[in-house]
Amino acid sequence: MLGENIKTGGKYMVKKLSTIMLIVSILFLNTACSVAKSPEELIKRPHKYFNGEDINKITSTFLTNGRVLTLAQSQMGENAVRMLDIDADGMYEIMLLYKKENEVNEYGVIILKKKKGVWYEINNIAVKCFGLDLVKYEDITGDGKLDIFIGMQKREDKYKKLNVYSYHGGYFHFIENISYEKLNINDIDNDGIPELGICRNLQYNNLSNECSKKQEYFWYRWDSVNELEPILERR
């Protein structure tokens, strides 16, 4: 009788232990899956409708040839589909951040504008990189229209690369390229036109997400000959 109880108890313990191990395995797999997600997997889907239009339908029309939405790596809190008024005409344009599937280093930004009720592509800015770091927009040229800043991760280089594009003639034109570690866009001289601050060749302070007190931004303004001019004062 005692032997039977021990035998029965042993079976119970083995079964209980197996159940516990199964639960632990499931929890481990769920945790592992939630840790290593790509920017594509972390995408916040846009609001389905914007001004009565189906945004998902619009994006699927222009995201062809293996392109999928992606996020900028330092802007994970922002959407892959963005609405902005590029030319200050009171009408929103659509910006799509994408990655080309099955391509290691092909990323880009598609910009859509609406004319006579139809959306059309004004730019497809394709870049070779290992990920979009950021996509910002400010009027750094002072012409009343937004300029686009596309930051890129470059695996072979120490620093990231920033391409700047200016809107005129109905679409965006490349105007500048500069390397950076961190950047800031701010109107430091209060003239109503923002300047571009670049932090590089300096150790990055991960805790503050900015250059540390011992580190400084080198500031640039857009000058009259259409190029970035260094501002001598460092801030």
N, C-alpha and C positions, 0 to 999 in steps of 0.2 A: 504493500500500500504506500509506504514511504517512498519506495523507488518510483512508483507510478506518479506520485506528486512531484517528485524532483524532475522526472522526465517531462511531465506536463508543464511545470514551471519553466524548464529550460526552453521548451518550444515557445512559450509566451514571451520570454525575454528576447529570444532570437527575432521573433516577429516584431516586437516593439522596437528593437534596435534597428531592424531593417526599415521600419516606418520612419524613424528619426533620421536615418541616413538619407532616405529619399527626400524628406522635407528640406534637409540641409543642402542637398544637391540642387534642388529646384531654386532655393534662395540664392545660391552661389551663381547659378546660370543667369538668373534675372539681374543680379547685381553686375555681373560681367558684361551683360548685354547693354546695360544702361551707362556704363563708364565710357566705352570707346565707340562713340558715335561720330560719324562724319558730319560736316556742315550740311550735306544734302539730307541726312536723316533728322537733323535738328530744325529743319525749316518750319517756320510758322506759316501755315497756309493763310493767304490773304482773305479778307472778308469776301464772301462769295459774290456780293453785289456792290457796285460802286456807281452812284448816280443812276441806279436802275439797270446797270449792265452786269452781265456775268463775267467776272474777272477771270475765272478759271478757263472759260471758253476763249477769252481773248489771248491769254498766255499760251494755251495749247496751239493756237493758230500760228504763233511766231516761234515757239520753241520746237523746232524741227531738226532733223539730221542728228539725232542723238543728244540734243541739248536738254539739260534738266536744271531746275532751279537750285541755287546754292546760296550759302550765307558768306558774308565777309567775316574772316576769322576773329577780328578784334571788335566786331559789331554783332555778336550773336543775339543780342536783344532786339535787333532790327530785322524787318522783313526782307525777303528776297524779291518781293514785288513792292515797289514804292511809287507813290503818287506825288508829283511836284510840279509847280508852275515854272517852267524853264525860262520863258521869255516875258514874264510879267504881263500876260494878256488876260489874266483872270481865268484861264482854262488849264486844267491839269493835264500833264503828260504822264505816261507810265514808264517806269524803269524796271527792267528785269535783270537780275544777277544770275548768271548761268555758268554751268560747267558742262563740257562735252563728255558724255559717257564713253568709257573705253579709251579715253585719251588722258595721259598722266598730267599734262601741263597745258591744257587748252581751256581758258576761262574767258569770260567777257561780260559786257553790259549791252543790252538791247534797249533802245529808247524809242517809244511809240508816241505818235502825235495824232490827234483826231482832226479830220477835215471833212466837212459836209457829211457828218455822221459816220464816217468810216475811219477805223484805225489803220495807220500805216507806219512803217519803220523808217525813221529818219537816220538812225545810226545803229550799226552793230560793231561795237568796239571790242575786237578780239585781241587777247593778250596771251603771250606764252609765259607761264609762271607755274608755281607749285601751290597756288591758292590765292584768292583775293584776300588782302589784309583789311582793306577798308574801301568804302565808296562814299565820298562826301561831296557837298555842293555848296558853294558860296560865290558871291560876285566879287572875285579878287581883281578883275580887270576894270571894274567900275563903270560898265556899260549898261547896267540895269538888268542884265541877264545872268543866270546862274552859270558858273563854270564848274566843271566836274573834275574831281580828284580821285584817281584810281590807284590805290596802293597795292603792291604785289609782293608776294613771298618769292624770293629768288634763292633757291637752295645752294647755288654755286657761289653766291656773293655773301659777304658779311652783313650787308645792309639790305633793307627792302628798297624797292624802286617805286617812285611816284610819277605817274603820268598826269599831266594837266591838260584839259580840253576846254576850249572856249566856243560859245555858240554864236555863230553869225552866218548869214546867208542861208538859213533854214536848217542847218545841221551843225554838229560839233567838229571842230578842227583841233588837231594836236598842237599845243603851243610850248610845252616844257616838259623836261624830265629831270628828276633830281633824286638822289639817294637819301634815305632817312632811317632812323631807328624809331623815333616817335615824332609826331608832328602836331602842330596846333594852328588853328586858323582863328585870328582874333584881330580886332581893330585896335592896335596898340597906341596909335597916335590920334585917335578920336576924330578922324577926318571923314568918317562914314564909309570908308572902303577898307575891308579886312586885309591884313597881311598874313603871310605864311611863315610859321615858325618851325624850324627843323632842328631836331636833337640827334646828333650822331657823333661818332668817335668818343663816346662817353658811356660809362657803365649805366645801364638802365635800372631804374629803381622799381622793381616789380610791386612793391607794397603800395606805392602811391599812384601807380599807373601813369606817372608823369616823370619828367626829368627831376632829379633830386636838387636840393638847394645848392649843392656844389656844381651842379651841371646847369647849362644855360641853353636856351633856344637861340639859334641864329635866325634872325628875321629877314624876310625878303618882301619887297613890294613890287607891284607891276608898274613899270615905268613907261615913259612916253614913247620909247622906241620898241615897245612890245616885247619886253623880256623881264625876267625876274632880276631885280637889282638888290644886292645885299644892303641891308641897313647896318651901318657900322656899330651902332649901339647894340650890345647883347643884353637880353633881359631874362 
